[in-house]
């Protein structure tokens, strides 16, 4: 956890108070964390956890076992997308 002393302008203070009230949070620190949770993806990607990575690798391995390195032709893709 990081501790920081912040100087907030009036608008930012009001925004944090609204977030705090809307989500029933106990302080502005929680409001800042909630704001980052809601809008942080637009700026920074979250790191994938180990369980997600393992699941993605398992899906990829199953796909390769079933289909190998087979490529889809344009006719197959059009049919799949309903463009035939």
N, C-alpha and C positions, 0 to 999 in steps of 0.2 A: 504494500500500500504506500502511496505517495502522499505526503502532506504538503499543502501549498496555501499561502496566504494570497487572496485575490482582491483586486480592486475592480468592482463591477460598476458599470454605468447604470443609470436609472432604468433604461429599457431592459437590459439583461437581467437586472434584479427582478423586474416585474415578470419576465418570461419564466425565470426560475421559480418564482412564487406560484405561477399558474401551473407549471409542471408538478410542483410539489403538492398542490391542492388536488389536481386532477387525478394523480396516481396514489394519493394518500401517503406521501413520503414524509419522513420525520424532519429532514433538514435539507439545506441547499446542496450539500455534498451528494446526497442521494439523487437530487434533481439533476445535477450535472451528469452523474453516471447514467441516469435514465435518458437524458438528452443524447449522450454519446451512443447509447445502445440503440436509440431510435434512428439517429441520423448519421452515425459514424461510418456505416457501410458505404456511404457516398464518397467518403474521403480515404478510408483505409480498410482493406480487406481483413476479415478476421482470420486467425490461424485455424486450420483444420485440426481437430483433435485426432488422436491415434485411432480411435474406434472408427471414425469416418474414413480415414485413409485406408484402413484394413478392409472395410466394406467395399470401397471403390476398387481396390486391387482384386478382391475376390470376384466382383462383377466382371472386371476386365478379363481375368483369367478364364472364367466360365464362357465368356463370349468368344475368346480366342480358341478354346477347346471345341466349341460348337461350330464356329464359322471360319476359323483360321484367318488368313489374310485375304479372304475373298473380297472382291470389290463389287459394288452395286452399279449396274448399268443405268443409263438415263431412262430407259423404258421402265425398269424396275422402280426407280425413284419416282417417276411420274405416276405409275400405278399406285404406289404406296401413298402418294399425296393426293390421289384422286384427280390427276390431271390428264388421264388417258382419254 
